């Protein structure tokens, strides 16, 4: 029994020393992969052993990064809720917003004008009123696109190698409208198109 006890203690000491050497030399460390913010959030939300599917929505990512985005947050929210083009959102005037939070969006590229309701933007409007006529004065599309990619919003289109953000809110809006019983004409009107054929491009993967 004494010999067995001595042998067991020697075995444990040898095992501990071997593990320590391997650990200190970095042999037991696994390489870390660089993940974009969306993938990181998806992995955190994913149950172990569960199926892999996107869980971080654009709403979640926008709200998570609201302070980082600043005024661009409200630009993106308007684009998401209305399906308007970035140029149409950047062209919104403070005078085009009613005290009840209704916003007149002027259609560009021969598009139709439409009105959306967004009361939660009124606090932001109060900040902009004394300063300038345009609601998003000083903002530009290129900085907006870069910020969307930085926070992990984008979509990989068929036949492309890089994630696209250009029409992501417009695509999502049309896809959401099509999930209702809306006609093709009503869907086109919702995003300001005069032609139904112009809307066929949107809302497809």
N, C-alpha and C positions, 0 to 999 in steps of 0.2 A: 504493500500500500504506500509505503514511504517513497519507494522508487517511482511509482506511478504519479504521486503528487509532485515530485521534483520535476519529472518529465513534462507534466502538464504546464507548470509555471514557466519552464524554459521555452516551451512551444508558444505560449501567449506573449512572452517578452519578444521572441523572434518575430512573431506576426505583427506586433505593435510597431517594432522598429522598421520592418519592411514597409508597412503602410505609411509611416511617417516620412520615409525617404521618397516614396512615390508621390505623396501629396505635396511635399515641399518642392520637388523638381517639376511640378506642374503636369505630371503624367496622368493624373486622375481628372484633370480639368477638361471639360468639354468646350469646343469652340462655340462662341455665341454668334448667332446670325443677327444681322441688322434688319429690323422689321420696321415698316412704316407705322404711323400711329393707329391706323385702322386695324392692321393685323395684330398689333399689341393688345388693343382693346378686345378684339375678337377672341384672342387666346385667353385673356383673363376671364371673359364671360363664358367661355366654352366649358361645359362639364367634361371631366376626364373620361376619355374613351368615347365621347359623343361624336356625332357627324360634324363635318366642317362646313359651316355656312356663314355668310355675313351677318353680323349682329349689330355692328356699330352703324346706326343710321345717320343720315346727314343732319337731322335735327339734333341728335345727341352730340355730334362732333362740333356743330356750330355753337350750341349752348356751352359745351365744355371749354371752347376757346373764345368765348365772347369778349373777354377783356383784352386778349391778344389781337383780335380782329378790329376792335374799335368801331369806327363808323362803317367799315366794310361789313360788319355783322348785319347791320340794318339793310345795306345794299343787297346782301345775299338772301336775307329773309323775304324782302319784297320780291326778288326774282323767283324764289321758291314758291311763294304763295300765289303769285300771279302768272308765272310762266313767261314773263316778259323777257326780252333781250336785255343784255347788259347795257347796250347803248340807250335803250328806252328807260331803264332804271336810272342811269346817270343823267338823263335829260329831265327828270321830274323836278318841277319847281315847287317851292314852298307854298306858293299861292294856289297850287293844284291840290292841296290837302284841306279838307273841310274840318271844322271843329269837332265833328263826330268820328274823324279818322278815316273818311273815305278819300281815296287817292285816284286822281285822274291820270291814267297812263296814256300818253300820246303815242299812237302807232307810227313807227318809222318803217322805211322800206315799203311804202304804200300799204302799210298795215292799218287796221282799224283802231280807233280809240276805245278804251274800256275803263270801267271804274271798279276798283276793289276796295274792300273794307279791312282796315288794319289799325285798330284803336291803340295797340301797344306801342306804336311808333310816335304817338303824340308827345311823349316826354322828350324824345330826341328832336322833334320838330321845334320845341320851345328853345332848345339850345342853338339851333341853326337860324331861327328867324331874324335876330338882330344883325347877323353877320353877312348873309348873302342870299341871292335869289334862288340859286339851285340848291336842292336838298343835299346833294352829294358833291358839292363844289370841292375841287382839289383831288378827288379820287379818280383813278383810271383803271381800265380793264386789265392791263398787264400785271399791275400789282395785285389786283383781285385774283387773277388766275394763279399767280405764284402762291398767294396765301392759302387758297383752296388746296393746292398740292401739298403745302407744308403741313396742313392739319389732317391730311389723309383722305380728302374728298376727291374722287375721280372715278373714271370708268374706262376699262379696257375694251375698246371697240374691236369688232372683227376685222382682221387684216392689219391691225396696228400693233406696234411694239410698245408704245408709251400710253400711259393713262391720259384720257382726255377730260377736260373740265369745261370746255367752251359752252356746251349746251346742256350740261348735266341737269340743271334745275328745270329747264324747258322740257327736256325728255321726260323727267319724272312727273312733271305736271300733266303732260299729255297722256302718259301711261295711267295716271291716277284717274283722269277724266274718262278715259276709255273703259275703266273698270265699272263705270256706272252705265245707265241705259241711255247716255247721251248719244245723239246722232253725230255723224261725221261733220255735219254743218255746225252743230253746236260746239263741237270740239275745236273746230277751226276758229269760230267766233271767240272762244274763250282765250285764245292766245293772239288774237288780232289778225288772223289770216283772212284774206278775201277769197282765196282759192282753197278748196278742199285738198287739192293735189299737193299744195305746199306743206300741209300738215302730215302727209303720209310718211315723210322722212323721220319724223320725231316719234319718240316712244318705242323705238326698236333697239334691241341689243346688238 
